[in-house]
Amino acid sequence: MDLDTTHWSGEGAFTQTLIDSFQRLDQVACLRVEDVPSSRSDVEYNFISNELFVRFRTRDRAVRSRILGLLPVTRTVTEPVMTVTDLEHALSELEEVGPPDYADEGMLQYLRTERIVPPYQTRGYKLVELVRIYEAGVAPRRTEDDG
């Protein structure tokens, strides 16, 4: 798997868990990890937001059809070996990842929270990590309401 983390700060333990899980999936060809500008830090909480863009391996399939209903033609169609829905099922089966908090055919979203209490401090802070997973190279889906 080709891994691109040049636009990722390295923050987010759950993001790293996802990266490790992707490296065990043979259907994944490429993974790009990026920080999202919405990350915030305050005295009482840290909000980390990362996006993962996954590209699946492809396979060629021969499709037979007819031109003008007369001439038989065989053409080759390239299709991904996995979809985002298949990825959801694969990640849900992993104990360290589990099912996403939100999923549709174009995105998986995980939200993890953790209370961190540093040594020698009476008050800790809450760490909130939001991770969204998209399929790379796919045009964004638009609904009729989006205009």
Backbone hydrogen bonds in HBPLUS format (Angstrom, degrees):
<---DONOR---> <-ACCEPTOR-->    atom                        ^
c    i                          cat <-CA-CA->   ^        H-A-AA   ^      H-
h    n   atom  resd res      DA  || num        DHA   H-A  angle D-A-AA Bond
n    s   type  num  typ     dist DA aas  dist angle  dist       angle   num
A0002-ASP N   A0029-ALA O   2.93 MM  27  6.22 171.9  1.94 143.4 143.6     1
A0031-LEU N   A0002-ASP O   2.82 MM  29  6.24 154.0  1.88 167.0 170.9     2
A0004-ASP N   A0031-LEU O   2.84 MM  27  6.22 161.7  1.87 161.4 165.7     3
A0033-VAL N   A0004-ASP O   2.93 MM  29  6.29 162.9  1.96 170.3 171.7     4
A0008-TRP N   A0005-THR O   3.19 MM   3  5.17 157.1  2.24 114.3 112.5     5
A0035-ASP N   A0007-HIS O   2.94 MM  28  6.35 153.3  2.01 155.0 146.3     6
A0016-GLN N   A0012-GLY O   3.17 MM   4  6.47 153.4  2.25 143.2 149.6     7
A0017-THR N   A0013-ALA O   3.01 MM   4  6.33 147.9  2.12 141.3 150.4     8
A0018-LEU N   A0014-PHE O   2.92 MM   4  6.25 153.1  1.99 148.9 155.5     9
A0019-ILE N   A0015-THR O   2.96 MM   4  6.28 157.5  2.01 148.9 155.0    10
A0020-ASP N   A0016-GLN O   2.95 MM   4  6.20 163.0  1.98 151.2 155.1    11
A0021-SER N   A0017-THR O   2.99 MM   4  6.22 149.0  2.08 142.0 150.9    12
A0022-PHE N   A0018-LEU O   2.86 MM   4  6.16 154.2  1.93 153.9 160.6    13
A0023-GLN N   A0019-ILE O   3.09 MM   4  6.37 148.0  2.20 147.5 155.7    14
A0024-ARG N   A0021-SER O   3.14 MM   3  5.42 149.2  2.24 104.2 113.2    15
A0025-LEU N   A0022-PHE O   3.04 MM   3  5.23 158.2  2.09 107.9 114.9    16
A0028-VAL N   A0025-LEU O   3.40 MM   3  5.86 164.8  2.42 111.2 115.4    17
A0057-ARG N   A0027-GLN O   2.75 MM  30  5.41 165.8  1.77 151.8 154.0    18
A0029-ALA N   A0055-ARG O   2.82 MM  26  5.68 153.5  1.89 149.1 157.9    19
A0030-CYS N   A0055-ARG O   3.12 MM  25  5.00 158.6  2.17 141.7 142.8    20
A0055-ARG N   A0030-CYS O   2.86 MM  25  5.00 160.8  1.89 149.8 149.0    21
A0032-ARG N   A0053-PHE O   2.88 MM  21  5.07 159.6  1.92 144.0 150.9    22
A0053-PHE N   A0032-ARG O   2.81 MM  21  5.07 164.0  1.84 152.5 158.0    23
A0034-GLU N   A0051-GLU O   2.90 MM  17  5.30 160.8  1.93 157.5 163.1    24
A0051-GLU N   A0034-GLU O   2.88 MM  17  5.30 163.1  1.91 155.1 160.4    25
A0036-VAL N   A0049-SER O   2.93 MM  13  5.39 147.9  2.03 158.9 149.0    26
A0039-SER N   A0036-VAL O   3.26 MM   3  6.30 154.5  2.32 135.5 135.4    27
A0040-ARG N   A0047-PHE O   2.84 MM   7  4.90 142.2  1.99 130.4 142.7    28
A0047-PHE N   A0040-ARG O   2.69 MM   7  4.90 170.7  1.70 148.0 150.8    29
A0042-ASP N   A0045-TYR O   2.76 MM   3  5.26 153.6  1.83 173.2 177.1    30
A0126-LYS N   A0044-GLU O   2.96 MM  82  6.29 165.2  1.99 137.2 138.2    31
A0046-ASN N   A0126-LYS O   2.80 MM  80  6.29 148.5  1.90 156.7 162.1    32
A0128-VAL N   A0046-ASN O   2.77 MM  82  6.06 172.9  1.77 172.5 175.0    33
A0048-ILE N   A0128-VAL O   2.76 MM  80  6.15 167.6  1.77 166.9 171.0    34
A0130-LEU N   A0048-ILE O   2.79 MM  82  6.19 164.9  1.81 163.2 166.8    35
A0050-ASN N   A0130-LEU O   2.92 MM  80  6.40 158.3  1.97 162.6 169.4    36
A0132-ARG N   A0050-ASN O   3.08 MM  82  6.57 157.3  2.13 152.2 158.2    37
A0052-LEU N   A0132-ARG O   2.79 MM  80  6.18 160.7  1.82 160.0 166.1    38
A0134-TYR N   A0052-LEU O   2.81 MM  82  6.23 162.1  1.84 166.0 171.8    39
A0054-VAL N   A0134-TYR O   2.86 MM  80  6.25 166.4  1.88 161.5 162.6    40
A0136-ALA N   A0054-VAL O   2.71 MM  82  5.28 161.9  1.74 130.3 136.9    41
A0081-VAL N   A0057-ARG O   2.90 MM  24  5.89 158.9  1.94 154.9 153.4    42
A0059-ARG N   A0079-GLU O   2.85 MM  20  5.59 153.8  1.92 155.2 162.0    43
A0079-GLU N   A0059-ARG O   2.93 MM  20  5.59 163.6  1.96 159.7 162.8    44
A0061-ARG N   A0077-VAL O   2.78 MM  16  5.19 148.0  1.88 143.1 154.0    45
A0077-VAL N   A0061-ARG O   2.76 MM  16  5.19 170.0  1.77 152.8 155.9    46
A0063-VAL N   A0075-ARG O   2.79 MM  12  5.42 169.6  1.80 167.8 171.5    47
A0075-ARG N   A0063-VAL O   2.95 MM  12  5.42 166.9  1.97 153.2 154.0    48
A0065-SER N   A0073-VAL O   2.85 MM   8  5.35 160.1  1.89 159.9 165.4    49
A0073-VAL N   A0065-SER O   2.73 MM   8  5.35 166.8  1.75 156.9 155.5    50
A0067-ILE N   A0071-LEU O   2.83 MM   4  5.14 155.3  1.89 144.9 149.7    51
A0070-LEU N   A0067-ILE O   2.95 MM   3  5.87 163.1  1.98 129.9 130.8    52
A0071-LEU N   A0067-ILE O   3.22 MM   4  5.14 148.0  2.32 150.6 145.9    53
A0087-LEU N   A0083-THR O   2.91 MM   4  6.21 152.5  1.98 147.3 155.6    54
A0088-GLU N   A0084-VAL O   2.88 MM   4  6.16 149.6  1.97 144.2 152.3    55
A0089-HIS N   A0085-THR O   3.18 MM   4  6.52 156.1  2.24 145.6 150.4    56
A0090-ALA N   A0086-ASP O   2.99 MM   4  6.28 157.8  2.04 148.5 154.9    57
A0091-LEU N   A0087-LEU O   2.87 MM   4  6.09 165.6  1.89 158.8 161.5    58
A0092-SER N   A0088-GLU O   2.91 MM   4  5.98 148.7  2.01 144.7 153.9    59
A0093-GLU N   A0089-HIS O   3.29 MM   4  6.45 138.1  2.48 140.1 148.4    60
A0094-LEU N   A0091-LEU O   3.13 MM   3  5.32 150.1  2.22 103.3 112.2    61
A0097-VAL N   A0094-LEU O   3.23 MM   3  5.45 148.8  2.33 104.7 113.6    62
A0098-GLY N   A0094-LEU O   2.88 MM   4  5.65 135.4  2.08 152.6 165.1    63
A0101-ASP N   A0109-GLN O   2.86 MM   8  5.83 135.4  2.06 149.9 164.1    64
A0102-TYR N   A0109-GLN O   3.18 MM   7  5.06 147.8  2.29 142.8 142.7    65
A0109-GLN N   A0102-TYR O   2.84 MM   7  5.06 152.9  1.91 161.4 156.5    66
A0104-ASP N   A0107-MET O   3.00 MM   3  5.52 156.4  2.06 159.5 163.6    67
A0108-LEU N   A0133-ILE O   2.99 MM  25  5.03 151.5  2.08 138.4 146.9    68
A0133-ILE N   A0108-LEU O   2.77 MM  25  5.03 159.8  1.81 151.3 156.4    69
A0110-TYR N   A0131-VAL O   2.80 MM  21  5.15 164.8  1.82 155.9 161.3    70
A0131-VAL N   A0110-TYR O   2.87 MM  21  5.15 166.4  1.89 152.5 156.4    71
A0112-ARG N   A0129-GLU O   2.87 MM  17  5.15 165.8  1.89 150.0 154.5    72
A0129-GLU N   A0112-ARG O   2.75 MM  17  5.15 169.2  1.76 161.5 165.0    73
A0114-GLU N   A0127-LEU O   2.86 MM  13  5.12 139.7  2.03 142.4 153.8    74
A0127-LEU N   A0114-GLU O   2.71 MM  13  5.12 177.3  1.71 165.2 166.2    75
A0116-ILE N   A0125-TYR O   2.82 MM   9  5.41 172.6  1.82 174.7 174.2    76
A0125-TYR N   A0116-ILE O   2.86 MM   9  5.41 151.5  1.94 151.1 159.3    77
A0146-ASP N   A0143-THR O   3.11 MM   3  5.40 145.2  2.24 104.9 114.3    78
